[in-house]
Amino acid sequence: MIGEIGETAGEIWNLLYKNGEMSISGVISRVNARQSIAYMGLGWLAREDKLEFIKKSRGVFVRLK
């Protein structure tokens, strides 16, 4: 399972690198993983201090640091 989470984290990183800031829900819907794994991938990147989270009126957005 750790491998799957790591691969998903990489997919999320690439998605944000290509698209810039995105909503959390947008990220989750665009990655090729189960929702729970996608959230774990976001957590992985957050723990590695690779993400910045921005609260907006429309929800929470994320971008690479």
CHARMM internal coordinates of N, CA and C (Angstrom, degrees):
IC EDIT
DIST 1 N 1 CA 1.4467
DIST 1 CA 1 C 1.5333
ANGL 1 N 1 CA 1 C 110.84
DIST 1 C 2 N 1.3276
ANGL 1 CA 1 C 2 N 117.97
DIHE 1 N 1 CA 1 C 2 N -36.18
DIST 2 N 2 CA 1.4654
ANGL 1 C 2 N 2 CA 121.18
DIHE 1 CA 1 C 2 N 2 CA 179.29
DIST 2 CA 2 C 1.5288
ANGL 2 N 2 CA 2 C 110.32
DIHE 1 C 2 N 2 CA 2 C -58.53
DIST 2 C 3 N 1.3034
ANGL 2 CA 2 C 3 N 116.83
DIHE 2 N 2 CA 2 C 3 N -40.48
DIST 3 N 3 CA 1.4597
ANGL 2 C 3 N 3 CA 120.68
DIHE 2 CA 2 C 3 N 3 CA 178.58
DIST 3 CA 3 C 1.5161
ANGL 3 N 3 CA 3 C 111.99
DIHE 2 C 3 N 3 CA 3 C -62.12
DIST 3 C 4 N 1.3114
ANGL 3 CA 3 C 4 N 116.49
DIHE 3 N 3 CA 3 C 4 N -41.38
DIST 4 N 4 CA 1.4680
ANGL 3 C 4 N 4 CA 121.31
DIHE 3 CA 3 C 4 N 4 CA 179.26
DIST 4 CA 4 C 1.5291
ANGL 4 N 4 CA 4 C 110.91
DIHE 3 C 4 N 4 CA 4 C -64.77
DIST 4 C 5 N 1.3214
ANGL 4 CA 4 C 5 N 115.99
DIHE 4 N 4 CA 4 C 5 N -40.94
DIST 5 N 5 CA 1.4689
ANGL 4 C 5 N 5 CA 120.23
DIHE 4 CA 4 C 5 N 5 CA 178.50
DIST 5 CA 5 C 1.5294
ANGL 5 N 5 CA 5 C 109.94
DIHE 4 C 5 N 5 CA 5 C -65.35
DIST 5 C 6 N 1.3194
ANGL 5 CA 5 C 6 N 116.83
DIHE 5 N 5 CA 5 C 6 N -43.98
DIST 6 N 6 CA 1.4622
ANGL 5 C 6 N 6 CA 120.84
DIHE 5 CA 5 C 6 N 6 CA 178.64
DIST 6 CA 6 C 1.5162
ANGL 6 N 6 CA 6 C 112.62
DIHE 5 C 6 N 6 CA 6 C -61.77
DIST 6 C 7 N 1.3152
ANGL 6 CA 6 C 7 N 116.57
DIHE 6 N 6 CA 6 C 7 N -42.35
DIST 7 N 7 CA 1.4709
ANGL 6 C 7 N 7 CA 120.22
DIHE 6 CA 6 C 7 N 7 CA 177.71
DIST 7 CA 7 C 1.5277
ANGL 7 N 7 CA 7 C 110.82
DIHE 6 C 7 N 7 CA 7 C -63.74
DIST 7 C 8 N 1.3121
ANGL 7 CA 7 C 8 N 116.43
DIHE 7 N 7 CA 7 C 8 N -40.12
DIST 8 N 8 CA 1.4598
ANGL 7 C 8 N 8 CA 120.72
DIHE 7 CA 7 C 8 N 8 CA 178.72
DIST 8 CA 8 C 1.5279
ANGL 8 N 8 CA 8 C 110.31
DIHE 7 C 8 N 8 CA 8 C -66.55
DIST 8 C 9 N 1.3252
ANGL 8 CA 8 C 9 N 117.30
DIHE 8 N 8 CA 8 C 9 N -39.46
DIST 9 N 9 CA 1.4705
ANGL 8 C 9 N 9 CA 120.89
DIHE 8 CA 8 C 9 N 9 CA 175.91
DIST 9 CA 9 C 1.5287
ANGL 9 N 9 CA 9 C 109.84
DIHE 8 C 9 N 9 CA 9 C -58.71
DIST 9 C 10 N 1.3140
ANGL 9 CA 9 C 10 N 117.16
DIHE 9 N 9 CA 9 C 10 N -41.95
DIST 10 N 10 CA 1.4585
ANGL 9 C 10 N 10 CA 120.87
DIHE 9 CA 9 C 10 N 10 CA 177.26
DIST 10 CA 10 C 1.5090
ANGL 10 N 10 CA 10 C 111.99
DIHE 9 C 10 N 10 CA 10 C -63.96
DIST 10 C 11 N 1.3111
ANGL 10 CA 10 C 11 N 116.32
DIHE 10 N 10 CA 10 C 11 N -39.72
DIST 11 N 11 CA 1.4739
ANGL 10 C 11 N 11 CA 120.45
DIHE 10 CA 10 C 11 N 11 CA 178.02
DIST 11 CA 11 C 1.5310
ANGL 11 N 11 CA 11 C 110.53
DIHE 10 C 11 N 11 CA 11 C -64.64
DIST 11 C 12 N 1.3260
ANGL 11 CA 11 C 12 N 116.29
DIHE 11 N 11 CA 11 C 12 N -40.61
DIST 12 N 12 CA 1.4669
ANGL 11 C 12 N 12 CA 120.85
DIHE 11 CA 11 C 12 N 12 CA 177.92
DIST 12 CA 12 C 1.5286
ANGL 12 N 12 CA 12 C 110.09
DIHE 11 C 12 N 12 CA 12 C -64.19
DIST 12 C 13 N 1.3269
ANGL 12 CA 12 C 13 N 116.71
DIHE 12 N 12 CA 12 C 13 N -44.41
DIST 13 N 13 CA 1.4675
ANGL 12 C 13 N 13 CA 120.78
DIHE 12 CA 12 C 13 N 13 CA 179.67
DIST 13 CA 13 C 1.5284
ANGL 13 N 13 CA 13 C 109.83
DIHE 12 C 13 N 13 CA 13 C -58.32
DIST 13 C 14 N 1.3319
ANGL 13 CA 13 C 14 N 116.54
DIHE 13 N 13 CA 13 C 14 N -47.02
DIST 14 N 14 CA 1.4669
ANGL 13 C 14 N 14 CA 120.51
DIHE 13 CA 13 C 14 N 14 CA 179.35
DIST 14 CA 14 C 1.5251
ANGL 14 N 14 CA 14 C 112.10
DIHE 13 C 14 N 14 CA 14 C -62.84
DIST 14 C 15 N 1.3169
ANGL 14 CA 14 C 15 N 116.83
DIHE 14 N 14 CA 14 C 15 N -40.32
DIST 15 N 15 CA 1.4562
ANGL 14 C 15 N 15 CA 121.50
DIHE 14 CA 14 C 15 N 15 CA 178.40
DIST 15 CA 15 C 1.5292
ANGL 15 N 15 CA 15 C 110.54
DIHE 14 C 15 N 15 CA 15 C -60.35
DIST 15 C 16 N 1.3238
ANGL 15 CA 15 C 16 N 116.84
DIHE 15 N 15 CA 15 C 16 N -46.21
DIST 16 N 16 CA 1.4624
ANGL 15 C 16 N 16 CA 120.63
DIHE 15 CA 15 C 16 N 16 CA -179.67
DIST 16 CA 16 C 1.5267
ANGL 16 N 16 CA 16 C 111.75
DIHE 15 C 16 N 16 CA 16 C -70.99
DIST 16 C 17 N 1.3084
ANGL 16 CA 16 C 17 N 116.99
DIHE 16 N 16 CA 16 C 17 N -31.90
DIST 17 N 17 CA 1.4691
ANGL 16 C 17 N 17 CA 120.67
DIHE 16 CA 16 C 17 N 17 CA 177.39
DIST 17 CA 17 C 1.5271
ANGL 17 N 17 CA 17 C 110.22
DIHE 16 C 17 N 17 CA 17 C -64.28
DIST 17 C 18 N 1.3206
ANGL 17 CA 17 C 18 N 115.70
DIHE 17 N 17 CA 17 C 18 N -41.52
DIST 18 N 18 CA 1.4672
ANGL 17 C 18 N 18 CA 120.91
DIHE 17 CA 17 C 18 N 18 CA -178.47
DIST 18 CA 18 C 1.5306
ANGL 18 N 18 CA 18 C 113.00
DIHE 17 C 18 N 18 CA 18 C -77.33
DIST 18 C 19 N 1.3321
ANGL 18 CA 18 C 19 N 117.42
DIHE 18 N 18 CA 18 C 19 N -36.95
DIST 19 N 19 CA 1.4617
ANGL 18 C 19 N 19 CA 121.58
DIHE 18 CA 18 C 19 N 19 CA -170.92
DIST 19 CA 19 C 1.5216
ANGL 19 N 19 CA 19 C 114.52
DIHE 18 C 19 N 19 CA 19 C -106.55
DIST 19 C 20 N 1.3032
ANGL 19 CA 19 C 20 N 118.44
DIHE 19 N 19 CA 19 C 20 N -11.93
DIST 20 N 20 CA 1.4631
ANGL 19 C 20 N 20 CA 120.21
DIHE 19 CA 19 C 20 N 20 CA -176.28
DIST 20 CA 20 C 1.5191
ANGL 20 N 20 CA 20 C 111.12
DIHE 19 C 20 N 20 CA 20 C 75.03
DIST 20 C 21 N 1.3104
ANGL 20 CA 20 C 21 N 115.15
DIHE 20 N 20 CA 20 C 21 N -155.32
DIST 21 N 21 CA 1.4602
ANGL 20 C 21 N 21 CA 121.76
DIHE 20 CA 20 C 21 N 21 CA -176.91
DIST 21 CA 21 C 1.5233
ANGL 21 N 21 CA 21 C 111.49
DIHE 20 C 21 N 21 CA 21 C -58.73
DIST 21 C 22 N 1.3270
ANGL 21 CA 21 C 22 N 114.92
DIHE 21 N 21 CA 21 C 22 N 135.47
DIST 22 N 22 CA 1.4631
ANGL 21 C 22 N 22 CA 121.74
DIHE 21 CA 21 C 22 N 22 CA 179.73
DIST 22 CA 22 C 1.5198
ANGL 22 N 22 CA 22 C 109.14
DIHE 21 C 22 N 22 CA 22 C -142.04
DIST 22 C 23 N 1.3248
ANGL 22 CA 22 C 23 N 115.20
DIHE 22 N 22 CA 22 C 23 N 157.27
DIST 23 N 23 CA 1.4640
ANGL 22 C 23 N 23 CA 119.02
DIHE 22 CA 22 C 23 N 23 CA 173.60
DIST 23 CA 23 C 1.5307
ANGL 23 N 23 CA 23 C 108.54
DIHE 22 C 23 N 23 CA 23 C -70.86
DIST 23 C 24 N 1.3161
ANGL 23 CA 23 C 24 N 115.09
DIHE 23 N 23 CA 23 C 24 N 153.72
DIST 24 N 24 CA 1.4669
ANGL 23 C 24 N 24 CA 119.76
DIHE 23 CA 23 C 24 N 24 CA 176.92
DIST 24 CA 24 C 1.5258
ANGL 24 N 24 CA 24 C 109.11
DIHE 23 C 24 N 24 CA 24 C -58.85
DIST 24 C 25 N 1.3208
ANGL 24 CA 24 C 25 N 117.02
DIHE 24 N 24 CA 24 C 25 N -44.98
DIST 25 N 25 CA 1.4656
ANGL 24 C 25 N 25 CA 119.42
DIHE 24 CA 24 C 25 N 25 CA -179.20
DIST 25 CA 25 C 1.5258
ANGL 25 N 25 CA 25 C 111.21
DIHE 24 C 25 N 25 CA 25 C -63.47
DIST 25 C 26 N 1.3331
ANGL 25 CA 25 C 26 N 117.25
DIHE 25 N 25 CA 25 C 26 N -34.69
DIST 26 N 26 CA 1.4579
ANGL 25 C 26 N 26 CA 120.95
DIHE 25 CA 25 C 26 N 26 CA 176.40
DIST 26 CA 26 C 1.5169
ANGL 26 N 26 CA 26 C 112.14
DIHE 25 C 26 N 26 CA 26 C -64.81
DIST 26 C 27 N 1.3125
ANGL 26 CA 26 C 27 N 115.95
DIHE 26 N 26 CA 26 C 27 N -41.42
DIST 27 N 27 CA 1.4731
ANGL 26 C 27 N 27 CA 120.37
DIHE 26 CA 26 C 27 N 27 CA 177.90
DIST 27 CA 27 C 1.5198
ANGL 27 N 27 CA 27 C 109.64
DIHE 26 C 27 N 27 CA 27 C -63.17
DIST 27 C 28 N 1.3263
ANGL 27 CA 27 C 28 N 116.10
DIHE 27 N 27 CA 27 C 28 N -49.14
DIST 28 N 28 CA 1.4710
ANGL 27 C 28 N 28 CA 121.07
DIHE 27 CA 27 C 28 N 28 CA -176.96
DIST 28 CA 28 C 1.5308
ANGL 28 N 28 CA 28 C 110.61
DIHE 27 C 28 N 28 CA 28 C -59.61
DIST 28 C 29 N 1.3202
ANGL 28 CA 28 C 29 N 117.13
DIHE 28 N 28 CA 28 C 29 N -40.40
DIST 29 N 29 CA 1.4650
ANGL 28 C 29 N 29 CA 119.88
DIHE 28 CA 28 C 29 N 29 CA -177.52
DIST 29 CA 29 C 1.5277
ANGL 29 N 29 CA 29 C 112.65
DIHE 28 C 29 N 29 CA 29 C -74.46
DIST 29 C 30 N 1.3287
ANGL 29 CA 29 C 30 N 118.35
DIHE 29 N 29 CA 29 C 30 N -20.39
DIST 30 N 30 CA 1.4703
ANGL 29 C 30 N 30 CA 120.95
DIHE 29 CA 29 C 30 N 30 CA -175.11
DIST 30 CA 30 C 1.5204
ANGL 30 N 30 CA 30 C 114.14
DIHE 29 C 30 N 30 CA 30 C -94.39
DIST 30 C 31 N 1.3341
ANGL 30 CA 30 C 31 N 118.18
DIHE 30 N 30 CA 30 C 31 N -16.64
DIST 31 N 31 CA 1.4654
ANGL 30 C 31 N 31 CA 118.54
DIHE 30 CA 30 C 31 N 31 CA -179.18
DIST 31 CA 31 C 1.5164
ANGL 31 N 31 CA 31 C 110.36
DIHE 30 C 31 N 31 CA 31 C -86.48
DIST 31 C 32 N 1.3102
ANGL 31 CA 31 C 32 N 114.63
DIHE 31 N 31 CA 31 C 32 N 152.52
DIST 32 N 32 CA 1.4552
ANGL 31 C 32 N 32 CA 121.45
DIHE 31 CA 31 C 32 N 32 CA -177.26
DIST 32 CA 32 C 1.5265
ANGL 32 N 32 CA 32 C 109.70
DIHE 31 C 32 N 32 CA 32 C -92.23
DIST 32 C 33 N 1.3393
ANGL 32 CA 32 C 33 N 115.50
DIHE 32 N 32 CA 32 C 33 N 67.55
DIST 33 N 33 CA 1.4630
ANGL 32 C 33 N 33 CA 120.92
DIHE 32 CA 32 C 33 N 33 CA -179.49
DIST 33 CA 33 C 1.5226
ANGL 33 N 33 CA 33 C 108.75
DIHE 32 C 33 N 33 CA 33 C -156.23
DIST 33 C 34 N 1.3225
ANGL 33 CA 33 C 34 N 115.00
DIHE 33 N 33 CA 33 C 34 N 159.97
DIST 34 N 34 CA 1.4597
ANGL 33 C 34 N 34 CA 119.28
DIHE 33 CA 33 C 34 N 34 CA 173.74
DIST 34 CA 34 C 1.5265
ANGL 34 N 34 CA 34 C 109.04
DIHE 33 C 34 N 34 CA 34 C -60.25
DIST 34 C 35 N 1.3056
ANGL 34 CA 34 C 35 N 116.82
DIHE 34 N 34 CA 34 C 35 N 151.89
DIST 35 N 35 CA 1.4567
ANGL 34 C 35 N 35 CA 121.84
DIHE 34 CA 34 C 35 N 35 CA -176.93
DIST 35 CA 35 C 1.5340
ANGL 35 N 35 CA 35 C 111.77
DIHE 34 C 35 N 35 CA 35 C -55.42
DIST 35 C 36 N 1.3145
ANGL 35 CA 35 C 36 N 117.60
DIHE 35 N 35 CA 35 C 36 N -44.11
DIST 36 N 36 CA 1.4663
ANGL 35 C 36 N 36 CA 120.29
DIHE 35 CA 35 C 36 N 36 CA -178.29
DIST 36 CA 36 C 1.5325
ANGL 36 N 36 CA 36 C 111.20
DIHE 35 C 36 N 36 CA 36 C -62.99
DIST 36 C 37 N 1.3186
ANGL 36 CA 36 C 37 N 117.29
DIHE 36 N 36 CA 36 C 37 N -39.48
DIST 37 N 37 CA 1.4664
ANGL 36 C 37 N 37 CA 121.25
DIHE 36 CA 36 C 37 N 37 CA 178.72
DIST 37 CA 37 C 1.5241
ANGL 37 N 37 CA 37 C 110.14
DIHE 36 C 37 N 37 CA 37 C -68.18
DIST 37 C 38 N 1.3316
ANGL 37 CA 37 C 38 N 117.06
DIHE 37 N 37 CA 37 C 38 N -38.46
DIST 38 N 38 CA 1.4631
ANGL 37 C 38 N 38 CA 120.73
DIHE 37 CA 37 C 38 N 38 CA 178.65
DIST 38 CA 38 C 1.5287
ANGL 38 N 38 CA 38 C 110.67
DIHE 37 C 38 N 38 CA 38 C -62.57
DIST 38 C 39 N 1.3248
ANGL 38 CA 38 C 39 N 117.10
DIHE 38 N 38 CA 38 C 39 N -43.15
DIST 39 N 39 CA 1.4678
ANGL 38 C 39 N 39 CA 119.73
DIHE 38 CA 38 C 39 N 39 CA 177.08
DIST 39 CA 39 C 1.5321
ANGL 39 N 39 CA 39 C 110.96
DIHE 38 C 39 N 39 CA 39 C -64.34
DIST 39 C 40 N 1.3087
ANGL 39 CA 39 C 40 N 117.54
DIHE 39 N 39 CA 39 C 40 N -37.56
DIST 40 N 40 CA 1.4639
ANGL 39 C 40 N 40 CA 120.21
DIHE 39 CA 39 C 40 N 40 CA 176.21
DIST 40 CA 40 C 1.5244
ANGL 40 N 40 CA 40 C 110.89
DIHE 39 C 40 N 40 CA 40 C -65.04
DIST 40 C 41 N 1.3343
ANGL 40 CA 40 C 41 N 116.80
DIHE 40 N 40 CA 40 C 41 N -37.07
DIST 41 N 41 CA 1.4596
ANGL 40 C 41 N 41 CA 120.80
DIHE 40 CA 40 C 41 N 41 CA 176.26
DIST 41 CA 41 C 1.5156
ANGL 41 N 41 CA 41 C 111.83
DIHE 40 C 41 N 41 CA 41 C -63.01
DIST 41 C 42 N 1.3277
ANGL 41 CA 41 C 42 N 117.11
DIHE 41 N 41 CA 41 C 42 N -40.92
DIST 42 N 42 CA 1.4662
ANGL 41 C 42 N 42 CA 120.51
DIHE 41 CA 41 C 42 N 42 CA 174.96
DIST 42 CA 42 C 1.5256
ANGL 42 N 42 CA 42 C 110.51
DIHE 41 C 42 N 42 CA 42 C -62.24
DIST 42 C 43 N 1.3208
ANGL 42 CA 42 C 43 N 116.36
DIHE 42 N 42 CA 42 C 43 N -42.00
DIST 43 N 43 CA 1.4607
ANGL 42 C 43 N 43 CA 120.59
DIHE 42 CA 42 C 43 N 43 CA 177.85
DIST 43 CA 43 C 1.5170
ANGL 43 N 43 CA 43 C 111.90
DIHE 42 C 43 N 43 CA 43 C -62.03
DIST 43 C 44 N 1.3194
ANGL 43 CA 43 C 44 N 116.46
DIHE 43 N 43 CA 43 C 44 N -40.14
DIST 44 N 44 CA 1.4663
ANGL 43 C 44 N 44 CA 122.40
DIHE 43 CA 43 C 44 N 44 CA 177.91
DIST 44 CA 44 C 1.5285
ANGL 44 N 44 CA 44 C 109.71
DIHE 43 C 44 N 44 CA 44 C -57.80
DIST 44 C 45 N 1.3342
ANGL 44 CA 44 C 45 N 115.79
DIHE 44 N 44 CA 44 C 45 N -50.12
DIST 45 N 45 CA 1.4635
ANGL 44 C 45 N 45 CA 120.43
DIHE 44 CA 44 C 45 N 45 CA -178.96
DIST 45 CA 45 C 1.5264
ANGL 45 N 45 CA 45 C 111.43
DIHE 44 C 45 N 45 CA 45 C -66.84
DIST 45 C 46 N 1.3203
ANGL 45 CA 45 C 46 N 117.18
DIHE 45 N 45 CA 45 C 46 N -36.72
DIST 46 N 46 CA 1.4588
ANGL 45 C 46 N 46 CA 120.77
DIHE 45 CA 45 C 46 N 46 CA 177.78
DIST 46 CA 46 C 1.5257
ANGL 46 N 46 CA 46 C 110.10
DIHE 45 C 46 N 46 CA 46 C -64.51
DIST 46 C 47 N 1.3068
ANGL 46 CA 46 C 47 N 116.87
DIHE 46 N 46 CA 46 C 47 N -42.66
DIST 47 N 47 CA 1.4750
ANGL 46 C 47 N 47 CA 121.51
DIHE 46 CA 46 C 47 N 47 CA 179.80
DIST 47 CA 47 C 1.5203
ANGL 47 N 47 CA 47 C 110.82
DIHE 46 C 47 N 47 CA 47 C -63.47
DIST 47 C 48 N 1.3139
ANGL 47 CA 47 C 48 N 117.06
DIHE 47 N 47 CA 47 C 48 N -33.20
DIST 48 N 48 CA 1.4685
ANGL 47 C 48 N 48 CA 121.63
DIHE 47 CA 47 C 48 N 48 CA 177.69
DIST 48 CA 48 C 1.5322
ANGL 48 N 48 CA 48 C 111.66
DIHE 47 C 48 N 48 CA 48 C -83.12
DIST 48 C 49 N 1.3251
ANGL 48 CA 48 C 49 N 117.13
DIHE 48 N 48 CA 48 C 49 N 5.59
DIST 49 N 49 CA 1.4662
ANGL 48 C 49 N 49 CA 123.95
DIHE 48 CA 48 C 49 N 49 CA 177.79
DIST 49 CA 49 C 1.5252
ANGL 49 N 49 CA 49 C 111.97
DIHE 48 C 49 N 49 CA 49 C 60.69
DIST 49 C 50 N 1.3300
ANGL 49 CA 49 C 50 N 116.18
DIHE 49 N 49 CA 49 C 50 N 38.11
DIST 50 N 50 CA 1.4665
ANGL 49 C 50 N 50 CA 122.10
DIHE 49 CA 49 C 50 N 50 CA -178.80
DIST 50 CA 50 C 1.5252
ANGL 50 N 50 CA 50 C 112.09
DIHE 49 C 50 N 50 CA 50 C -98.29
DIST 50 C 51 N 1.3405
ANGL 50 CA 50 C 51 N 117.69
DIHE 50 N 50 CA 50 C 51 N -10.47
DIST 51 N 51 CA 1.4551
ANGL 50 C 51 N 51 CA 121.44
DIHE 50 CA 50 C 51 N 51 CA -173.76
DIST 51 CA 51 C 1.5168
ANGL 51 N 51 CA 51 C 112.27
DIHE 50 C 51 N 51 CA 51 C -121.46
DIST 51 C 52 N 1.3110
ANGL 51 CA 51 C 52 N 113.81
DIHE 51 N 51 CA 51 C 52 N 153.30
DIST 52 N 52 CA 1.4551
ANGL 51 C 52 N 52 CA 121.65
DIHE 51 CA 51 C 52 N 52 CA 171.59
DIST 52 CA 52 C 1.5252
ANGL 52 N 52 CA 52 C 106.61
DIHE 51 C 52 N 52 CA 52 C -122.72
DIST 52 C 53 N 1.3191
ANGL 52 CA 52 C 53 N 116.66
DIHE 52 N 52 CA 52 C 53 N 130.72
DIST 53 N 53 CA 1.4593
ANGL 52 C 53 N 53 CA 121.94
DIHE 52 CA 52 C 53 N 53 CA -179.71
DIST 53 CA 53 C 1.5194
ANGL 53 N 53 CA 53 C 109.31
DIHE 52 C 53 N 53 CA 53 C -104.61
DIST 53 C 54 N 1.3246
ANGL 53 CA 53 C 54 N 116.27
DIHE 53 N 53 CA 53 C 54 N 135.38
DIST 54 N 54 CA 1.4498
ANGL 53 C 54 N 54 CA 122.56
DIHE 53 CA 53 C 54 N 54 CA -176.95
DIST 54 CA 54 C 1.5271
ANGL 54 N 54 CA 54 C 108.69
DIHE 53 C 54 N 54 CA 54 C -125.91
DIST 54 C 55 N 1.3280
ANGL 54 CA 54 C 55 N 116.41
DIHE 54 N 54 CA 54 C 55 N 121.19
DIST 55 N 55 CA 1.4686
ANGL 54 C 55 N 55 CA 120.00
DIHE 54 CA 54 C 55 N 55 CA 177.60
DIST 55 CA 55 C 1.5249
ANGL 55 N 55 CA 55 C 108.33
DIHE 54 C 55 N 55 CA 55 C -88.90
DIST 55 C 56 N 1.3170
ANGL 55 CA 55 C 56 N 115.70
DIHE 55 N 55 CA 55 C 56 N 125.25
DIST 56 N 56 CA 1.4643
ANGL 55 C 56 N 56 CA 122.85
DIHE 55 CA 55 C 56 N 56 CA 178.12
DIST 56 CA 56 C 1.5212
ANGL 56 N 56 CA 56 C 108.35
DIHE 55 C 56 N 56 CA 56 C -125.19
DIST 56 C 57 N 1.3098
ANGL 56 CA 56 C 57 N 115.88
DIHE 56 N 56 CA 56 C 57 N 169.72
DIST 57 N 57 CA 1.4660
ANGL 56 C 57 N 57 CA 119.46
DIHE 56 CA 56 C 57 N 57 CA 179.88
DIST 57 CA 57 C 1.5271
ANGL 57 N 57 CA 57 C 111.43
DIHE 56 C 57 N 57 CA 57 C -62.56
DIST 57 C 58 N 1.3342
ANGL 57 CA 57 C 58 N 117.00
DIHE 57 N 57 CA 57 C 58 N -26.60
DIST 58 N 58 CA 1.4695
ANGL 57 C 58 N 58 CA 121.77
DIHE 57 CA 57 C 58 N 58 CA -178.73
DIST 58 CA 58 C 1.5191
ANGL 58 N 58 CA 58 C 112.79
DIHE 57 C 58 N 58 CA 58 C -88.78
DIST 58 C 59 N 1.3241
ANGL 58 CA 58 C 59 N 118.87
DIHE 58 N 58 CA 58 C 59 N -0.17
DIST 59 N 59 CA 1.4595
ANGL 58 C 59 N 59 CA 121.76
DIHE 58 CA 58 C 59 N 59 CA -179.95
DIST 59 CA 59 C 1.5163
ANGL 59 N 59 CA 59 C 111.34
DIHE 58 C 59 N 59 CA 59 C 133.29
DIST 59 C 60 N 1.3105
ANGL 59 CA 59 C 60 N 116.03
DIHE 59 N 59 CA 59 C 60 N -163.91
DIST 60 N 60 CA 1.4553
ANGL 59 C 60 N 60 CA 121.96
DIHE 59 CA 59 C 60 N 60 CA -179.04
DIST 60 CA 60 C 1.5266
ANGL 60 N 60 CA 60 C 108.75
DIHE 59 C 60 N 60 CA 60 C -101.66
DIST 60 C 61 N 1.3264
ANGL 60 CA 60 C 61 N 114.73
DIHE 60 N 60 CA 60 C 61 N 132.11
DIST 61 N 61 CA 1.4589
ANGL 60 C 61 N 61 CA 122.32
DIHE 60 CA 60 C 61 N 61 CA 179.73
DIST 61 CA 61 C 1.5181
ANGL 61 N 61 CA 61 C 108.81
DIHE 60 C 61 N 61 CA 61 C -114.53
DIST 61 C 62 N 1.3164
ANGL 61 CA 61 C 62 N 115.37
DIHE 61 N 61 CA 61 C 62 N 160.09
DIST 62 N 62 CA 1.4568
ANGL 61 C 62 N 62 CA 120.89
DIHE 61 CA 61 C 62 N 62 CA -178.37
DIST 62 CA 62 C 1.5241
ANGL 62 N 62 CA 62 C 108.60
DIHE 61 C 62 N 62 CA 62 C -137.24
DIST 62 C 63 N 1.3300
ANGL 62 CA 62 C 63 N 115.10
DIHE 62 N 62 CA 62 C 63 N 147.24
DIST 63 N 63 CA 1.4652
ANGL 62 C 63 N 63 CA 121.01
DIHE 62 CA 62 C 63 N 63 CA 175.10
DIST 63 CA 63 C 1.5134
ANGL 63 N 63 CA 63 C 107.95
DIHE 62 C 63 N 63 CA 63 C -149.49
DIST 63 C 64 N 1.3284
ANGL 63 CA 63 C 64 N 114.86
DIHE 63 N 63 CA 63 C 64 N 162.33
DIST 64 N 64 CA 1.4596
ANGL 63 C 64 N 64 CA 119.54
DIHE 63 CA 63 C 64 N 64 CA 176.99
DIST 64 CA 64 C 1.5168
ANGL 64 N 64 CA 64 C 110.06
DIHE 63 C 64 N 64 CA 64 C -72.55
DIST 64 C 65 N 1.3240
ANGL 64 CA 64 C 65 N 115.43
DIHE 64 N 64 CA 64 C 65 N 146.93
DIST 65 N 65 CA 1.4737
ANGL 64 C 65 N 65 CA 120.03
DIHE 64 CA 64 C 65 N 65 CA 175.55
DIST 65 CA 65 C 1.4906
ANGL 65 N 65 CA 65 C 110.39
DIHE 64 C 65 N 65 CA 65 C -78.50
END
COOR INIT
IC SEED 1 N 1 CA 1 C
IC BUILD
